Every structure is written in C-alpha cells, then in structure tokens.
Amino acid sequence: MADRFPLVVDSSNNNIKELPSGDNLDITGCGIITSSSNGNIGLTPHGTGVVRIDGSNGIDIESGSISIKNSGAVSNIKLYCESSNAHYVQLQSPAHADYSGNVTLTLPSATGKILGADANNVTTLPGGTAGKTTAVSSSGGTTTLNLQLGDSFTTTLTENTTLAFSNPPSGTGLGCFVVKVKQHASSAKTLAFPGTVDWAGASAPDVSTGANAVDIFVFLTVDNGTTYYGITAGQELG
C-alpha cells in the first residue's frame, strides 16, 4: 500500500496541506480509530527509529493483554532506574530451544520482591541471600554473624573471640547455617560460643589449635534464636 500523509489546516490561511516534517499532529480530545471492524493500527518507523510514546504521568493501556513480538531476537522489556536512566532491569523471554510449551507466570497478590538466581544458581532473598558465603572477622572480641546475609560464614581467628548471632528468622522460621573457622597461622586463639547454643552433652567444643587448622560447625534454630542447636561437623581439617 502506498504511503499516505496526514492533512492539516494551516491556521494562517485555512488552506489544507500535508503535515510538515518535524511538526506535531495535535488530536487533543480525539482518538485514532480504524474505519473497518477488527482493523489494526500500524506505527512503523523507518530504519532504526523507534515508536516513542511519552506521558508526564506514564502510559495507560486500557486492554487486558499486551503481546510483544520480535523479528528474530527474544522479546524483552527494560525497566530503567530514576537517575538519568543509568541502569535497567531487563525482563526477557527464554530462547525458542528452551520452550516445551507456552508459560504463564502469576504474580503474588501481596507486596514483596521477586526472587532470582544468578549464573551460579545463587538465589538472592529480600534482605539476605541463600547459597552464598560471607567472610566475617572479630571486632572487640566479638565475631557477629548476621543471619540476613546468608547461610554460610567463614572466619579466621585473629584474637580470642566470641561468636554472636543476629537477625535470626522470626517465629518458627528455619535458620540453619554453617560456620568455617580457621585457626591463626602462628598463635592459637580461642573461640567461645553464645550461651543460647545447645550442644550434645551440654558441652561446647574447643576449636582446634593447630596452625591454620579448619573446624566446621553447623547451627540450627526454629524459635527466633531463643535456642540454637550446635553440631560439630569436623575438626582439624585443612
């Protein structure tokens, strides 16, 4: 079909003319509709041009379905940050080879965040992470493990210190984490445990004293940190 150009009335002389290049088509209070039933409206820019729709209060699409198709690459949506559009989060379709049928994702009905996994399948949780190791160190004789940071911690003893646990899961949520303790390379240090830890036989273990010796401990709580069950997984490792 041949190209057609919109006609406008020149307000200076009431003559009808083509819309000049660079001018805007003002249709305030009007709409663009098709004259035939079930007709489509096409907006096709030339070359690398894009269809740009701008609104000071955003875009309102009064329809229950949006289809984003493409011409050979997976479809995607980029959501930019508020600072000069410097960063974005991209949502995109899987590649054709990864499909076994169409997929529907239903969003939750409560306010929250979407969980995701990185290239190594580490899942990031709102306010914390799972499957990620966090290195911690002693300060003023205390080594604090913030359980919002993950479920695996490592520490190298640089002074006599006491472990402390913060931000356990609320209520009856499960808090389970692993602690790798490495002894000082030349001068053995001590490690004490919180009084809230329940050990087998009610006796807390001593950490290994060999240079660079590695001990592994596992802790579990299901009552908001009132009690932690302590398990010695291995000592004199490394």
N, C-alpha and C positions, 0 to 999 in steps of 0.2 A: 504494500500500500504506500502511496506517495506521502511525503511529509506534508503536514498541514501546520499553518502558523496561526496563533490566536489573533483576532482582530480587536482593536480597541478604538474608542472615540477620543480623538485629540481635543482636549478641553479648550485649547486656544482658538480652534476654528470649527469644532464639531465635525471634522472630517473623520471618516473611518480609515484606519491604517493598520499595518502589521505592528505587533508589539516590538518596539525597538530592542536590539540586543543590549543586555545589561539592565533593562527596566524590569520592574516587578509587576505582576498581574494581581491587582487588588480585587479580591472577591469577598470583601467583608460582608458577613451576614448571608453569604450564598454558599453553595456546595458544588462539587464536581460529581456528576452522576452520568450513568450510561442511559442512552435512549432506548436500548433494547433489553429485554429480560435476560438476566443472568450474564450480562456482558462484563468483561474485565476492563480495568483501567490500567494502562501500562505507562510507567515512567522509566524511560531508557536513556540514560546519559551516554554521550559518545566517549570512546577511548577509555581512559582510566577515571573518568568522572564518577562521582557517587551521587546517589539520591539523598539530599540533606533535608531533613525535617527538623525545624527548631521551634521551641516554645519556651517562654520565660518560666513557665510552671511545669515543664515537662511535656510528655506526649501522652495523649489519651486515645486508646484504641478501643472502640466500642464493639468488640466482637469477642466471641469465646474461643477463638483459635487463631494461632499465628503459625504459618509454615515458612521456614527459612530453607530454601533450596540453594543449589550452587551449580557451578559449571565445571566441576572436576576435582575440587578440594572439599574436605569435610566442612560442614557449616559450623559457624561459631558466633558467639556474642562476646564482645569485650566490654567490661564494666570498669570505667576509669575512676581514679581517685579524685578528690576535690581540689588538689593542689596542682593547677596548671595541666591537668590530665597527664601527670608524670608517670603514673603506673596504672596497670589494669589487671583484673582477673578475667581470664578467658574461659568461657564455658563452650565446649565443643562436642560434636558427635564422635563416636568411635569410627574407626575405618570400616569400610564395607566388609573386609575379611573377618572382622571380629563379631559380626552380627550372626545370630541364628534366628532372628525374627525381630519385629519392632518391640521397643522397650518403653514402658511408662514408669516415670519416677514421680511419686506422690510426695509433696512437701508436707512436713508436720503441721499440725494446727496450733502449735504453741510457739511462742517466741524463743529463738535459740540460734545455734550456729550449726552449719553443716560440717560433718566430719570428712576428712580427706586423708589420703595416703600419698607419700612421696614415691620417688622411683624405687626406693628400697622397701616399700610397703610399711614404712613407719607411719602410724596413724597419729595425727595431732588432735588432741582433745581440747575443747574450750577450757582455758585456764590450766592446761597441763598437757603432757604427752604420754603415750604408751609405746613401749618398744625402743626407747631412747635412753642412753646412759648419760648421766650428769656427774661431772667431777666436782667434788666439794673439798674444802680444806678447813682446818681448825682455826678459830679466831678466839683468843682469850680463853683457851682451854675448852672450847665447845665446838663440836662439829655438827652443824644443823642440816638435816635432810628435809627439804621442803617437798612433801609428797605430791604437790601440784606439778612439780617439774618432771615427774616420770616414775618409773618403777624399777630403775636400776641406777645405782650410785657407786662411784669409786672414790677412795680417799687414800692418800699416802701420809703416814704419820710423821709429823714434823715436831710434835711436842706431846706431852701427856695430855690426853683429851677425853671428853665425854660426849657420846653421841646424844643428839636431841632430835626428835621427830616433830614436824609441824605440818599443819593443814591436812590431817587425815580425812578420808571420805566421811560425810555426815551420816547420821543414823546408823543403819545396819549395812551400809555400803562396804564392799570388799576393798581393803587396802592391802596389797601384797607387793613386796619389793625386795630386791636383792642388793646386798652391800659387799663390795670387794674392798678389803683392807690390805694395804701394802705397808709392810714394816719399813722403818727408816733404814737407810743404806749402811749406817755405821754405828748408830747409837740407839738401842732399842727403846721404844716409847710404849706407854701403857694406853689402853683403850677401855673406858668404862661405859656401861650401858644404862639407859634410863631405868628408873625403878618400876616403870609400867610394863617392862618386858618380863614375861613368864617363860622361864627356861625349864627344860626337863630336869627333874630332881631339884628344882628351885635353886640351881647353881649356875651362875653366869660363867661362860668360858673365859679363859685368859687368851689374849692374842699371842700368836707365835712371835718369838723374839729373834729369830734368825734374820740376818741382813737381807732385806728385800723380800722376806717371806710373805706369801699371799694367803689370806684367810677369806672364806666366803661365808656370809651369814644371810639367812632369809627370815623376813618378819611378816607377820600377818595380823590384821586387826579387822574386826567386824562390829565394833561398838564405838566408833568415833574416836578411837585412840585411848579409850579407858584402859584396855589391855592389849598388848602386842605379844604374840606368841613367837618366840625366838628359836630358830633352828640353825645349828652349825652344819653347813653343807660340806665344808672341807677346810683343812688347815695345813700349814707348811707346804702350800702349793707354790708353783712358780720356781 
